[in-house]
């Protein structure tokens, strides 16, 4: 009886030690740019339960796997796929790390490749989604006729090549969630944006009463345009997506892009480091950039920082998912 009690206690302690390898995680909140989760620890098993701002039922759990590694599993018995945006399969490992001052949970496939990252959530999830939308919009975009739109990545936009006048905008909320509709404070203009291949598709809409057109049926004019991204604004430095060198990207950030755009984003990192592309189309694309100075065809010699290496894996994983979906 004593031996049985000893063994039971040892098992419980072992499970608690396993859970504690992620540190103090009970009742902490996390997000992947798509859904938010609360971690609940019980008897050494950690369940992450949550959802989006208007839909529940998202989640996964972490248990002790072979070799003492922490393993990600679905909390739903009928599925062996977790509901993370990066679609990490059951059997993926999870570890907690602090990178550049950010508290992160990094998920890797059974082969050791980063497939998803969860960020510690402090404050409201709505503000996180707004920040993500601003990051996605960040940049200078140019139409075929030479007109330009610029977004500073912090809630302001500018129309025209001078970029000397910036106007504040807000995201129209739909089902309590920030949407891809911009309301500009100065007038009746609204903008709906989507990303299609290498372009930002922008619909400029005027309504009679100055309301977002989903609330105001009296639409006066609609003008659609496709804008090519030229460079970033908020994140200083070279590249079309300089953010990939300074911020670890979430699955929610990457999910809006198609496979072709993700491929360009991934190679933007290599171009910044002077990689000479053998692919003629890629070489032509980056040759148009004044900052592109190719000097090596050896990708292994490039000195990428840790954030870039993680982003490369995340982008490539989302690329694969998008290609399969297509």
N, C-alpha and C positions, 0 to 999 in steps of 0.2 A: 504493500500500500504506500509506504514511504517512498519506495523507488518510483512508483507510478506518479506520485505527486511531484517528485523531483524532476522527472522527465517532462511532465506537463508544464512545470514552471520554467524549465530550460527552453522549451519550445516557445512559450510566450515571450520570454526575454529575447530569444533569437529573433522573433518577428518584430519586436519593438526596436531592436538594434537595426534591423533592416530598414524599417520606416524612418528611423532617425538619421539614416545616412543621407536623407534629403534635408536634414536639419529640422528646425521647428516649422512644420508645414501645415499642421492641423488648423483648419479654418482660415487659411490664407487664400487669396483670390488670384486668378491667373487668366490670361487671355491669349488667343492666337490670331487676333485681328479679325476674327469672324464670330467667335463665341467666347463667352467668359465662363469660368469654372470656379467652384469653391472646393478646396481639398478637405476631405473628411477622413481622419485616421481612426481605425478601429481594429484592434487585435493584429496590428502589423500590416493590415491591408489599407491602402490609401485609395479612396474613391474620389474622382474628380467629376462633380455633377454640375450641370449648368445649361446654358443655351444662349440664343441671341436675345436682343432687346424685346422681341415679340414672339419668340418661339422657344419652347423648352425641349428636353429630351436629348441633350448632348451629353456625352460623358465617356469616361474610360476608367480603368483602375490600374493600380501598380502593385505588383506582387513580387516576391522573391523568386528568382529564376535560377538556372544552372550556374554554378560558380559563384553564387551570392550576388549576381547582378540584379538590378531592379528592372523588371520587365513590364511593358505596357500591354494590357489586355482590354478587350471590350467588356463593358459591364453588362452587355446583353448576351445572353446565352446563345441566341440563334445566329449571332454574327461573330466572325473572327476578324472584323475590321473595326478599328476605333473610329470615332466620329471626328477626329481631328481633320482640319482642312488639308493637311499634307498627306492624309490617308495612310498614316503609319500602320503597318500590319501588326497583328498580334505577334509578340516575340521581340518587338523593338525594345531597346534599352533606354533608360532615362537617367540623366544625371543633372545635378544642380550646380550652376556655375555663376560667378560674378564676372561679367565682361564689360569693361569701360563704365563701371559703376552701376550696371543694371543687373538685377536679380533674374536669372533665367533658368528654365528647365529645358534641356536640350535632348531631343529624342533622335535616336539613331536606329537605322534598319539593322536586321540581323547581320548584315555585311559590314556594319560600322559606318555607314554613310548618314550624315545629318539629313533628316526628312522633315523635321518640324521643330519649332521653338515656341515655348510659352513664356510670356512676359509677366512679371509680377504686376498685379493690378492695384494701383493706389488711386482711390477716387472713383468717379463715375465712368462706366464703360462708354457712355455716349460721347464724352469728351475725347476718349481714346479713338473712337471711330471718326470724329471730326478731324483730329490730328492726322489720321491715316489718309483721309480724303485730301487734306491739304498737301500732304507729302506726295500723293499720286498726281495732283495737279501741278505741283511745283515745276516751273520751267518757262522758257520762251518758246512759243510756237509760231510758225509762219505758214501762211496760205500760199497757194500757187501764184497769186497775183502780188505777193510781197507784203501784204498786211500782216501785222503781228499782234498776238495776244500774249501777255506775260502774267504769270501767277507767282507771287513771292513765297508761297508755301506756308503763309501765316495768316491767310484770310483777306488778302488784297489782290486786286487784278489791275492791269493796265492795258489799254488798247492803243496801238500805234507804235511805231518804231522808236520814238524818243524815250518812252517809258518814264516820262517826267510827271505823270499824273496817275496816282494810284487811288482806286476806289475800293472801299470795304464791301464784302459780301458775307452772306450767311448761307448755311445749308438748310433747305426746306426739309422739315421732318415729315416722314410718312410712317405711320404706325409707331410713332415715338422714336424713330430711327433716322439719323441724318441721311439724306438721299443725295443723288447725283444731280440735284436741281439747285442752282445758285440764285439767290435773290440779292440783287445789287441795291444798296441803300439809297442811291442818288435818284432813282427813277422807276420807271415801269418795266425795265428790262429784267428778264430772267434767262438763265442759260442752263440747258440740260447737256451734260457731257457723258461721253462713252469713249472707250479706247478700242480702236479697230486697227489691227495690225500695227504699223508704225505711226498711226495718226491719232490725234485727239479729235473726235467728232463733236462739234459744238453746234447746238441749235439755239439761235438767238430768238427769243419770243417776247413780243409786246402784248400786254393785255390791257383792256380798257380801264380796269380798276386798279391795276398795279399788283394784283394778286398772282400767286403761282397758278399756272393754267389748269392744274388738277382741281383747284377750288373755284377758278373763274372761267366760265365757258366762253366769255367774250374775248376771244383771241383776235388781235388785230393783224399781226404779221408774224410770220415764221421764216427765219433765214437759216439754212443749214450750211455748214462749211467743214472741210477737213483740214486740219492743221498738223504740220510736221514738227516734231520736237527738235529744237536746235541745241539747247543747253539747259542746265539747271540754274536756279536763281538762289534758293535758300542755302543750299549746300555748296559752299565755295570750292572751286577746284575744277580740274579738267574733266571732260566727259559729258555724255548726254544724260547719264544718271549718276552724278557724283555721290548721291546718297548711298550707293552700294559700297562705298569705301569707308563710310563713317557711321552708318546705322545698320544694325542687323534687321533684316526685313521679316515681316510676319507673313504667314500664309494668306491672310486676308489682304495684305498689300499686293501680293503676287497673283492672287486668284483672278483678278479682273483682266489680266493680259492673256493674249493668245500665245501659242507656242512660238510663232515667228518673232513676236516682240520680245518674249522671254529670251530667245536665242540671241537677239541683238543686245539685250541688257547684259546677259552673261558675258558676251564678247567685249562689251564696253569696258569691263574691268581689265581684260587683257590688253586692250588698245591703250588704256591709260598708262600701262606699264611698258609700252613700246613693243608689243608683240607684232611681228610681221606676219600677216595672214596669208596663207597659201590659197585660201578660197577667194576667188576674184571678186565676187559680189561683196563680201565683207571688207576686203581691202579697199574697194572703190567707195563704200559707204563711209569708212573712217578716214580715207584720204581727203574727203571733203572738209574734215575738221582741222582747223588751224593748229590745234594742240597736238595732233597725232604725229609722233616722231618714232616710227618703227626702227628698231635696231637689232632685234634678235628673232630667230625662228624657233628658239628653244624655250618652250613654255615652262619647263621645270626650273629654268634659271631666273624666272621672274620672282621678285621679292614681294609677295602678297602678304598683307597683314591678316590677322586672325579673323577680323570681321569680313574681309573679302573672301577668305576661304570658306567661311560658313555660308555666306550669301551665294557663292558659286554652287554649293551643294543644294541649297534650298531652291535656287532658280532652276537648276537642272532637274530636280525632283518634280517641280511644278510643270516644267516643260514636258516631261514624260507623261504626266497625268493629262495635260491638255492634248497631247498628241494622241493618246489612247481614246480620249473623249471624242476627238474629231473623227 
